[in-house]
Amino acid sequence: MRTRPSPLPSPTEARAKLWELIKDIRFAMFTTRHANGYLHSRPMTTQNRGIDADDRLYFFMSRANGPVDDVRNDASVNVVYADPGKDSYVSVSGNARVVDDMARKEQLWSKMNDAWFPRGPTDPDVALVEVQIIQAHYWDIDDSKIVQLFKMAAAAVTGSPPQNLGEHAAVRMH
């Protein structure tokens, strides 16, 4: 899928665009490298109410399950957001770490987290994982499905890849 290349946004514009694309997506696929070398993805909920000024995302995870150990072994992670209904897709690459900050846990905590951690943010099993965004890529397609199909059909007839199927940008945060 070819998309219109976008001029490189400023860091402020990049944060705003990324947040606009991901803020309503309930679950992201959080990918870590397991100790055996394989990549492992699992659904996680972003806890932020906005991207921090220092480009960080936050997730609550169980210390008893694999992702916290994976992050401790290899901080490089990828977080993928997809909203097929809006044709919006975001891939975030960054470095993750466990943050032992009770004030931040309580600030980010919501009643929805009680479903996974009924003892609340003070539960010793609750790990707060911070992802420092290094770079992100996004694809945001404004055309209707009919226009997209028309462009793909025209490309099939002409033998040229479809053009101008939306906006794509690579955003370097650090």
Buried (B, 14 or more C-beta within 10 A) or exposed (E): BBBBEBEEBEEEEBBBBBBEBBEEBEEBBBBBBBEEEEEBBBEBBBBBEEBBEEBBBBBBBBEEEBBBBBBBEBBEBBBBBBBEEEBBBBBBBBBBBBEEEEEBBEEBBEEEBEEEBEEEBEBEBBBBBBBBBBBBBBBBBBBEEEEBEEBBEEBEEEEEEBEEBBBBBEBEBE
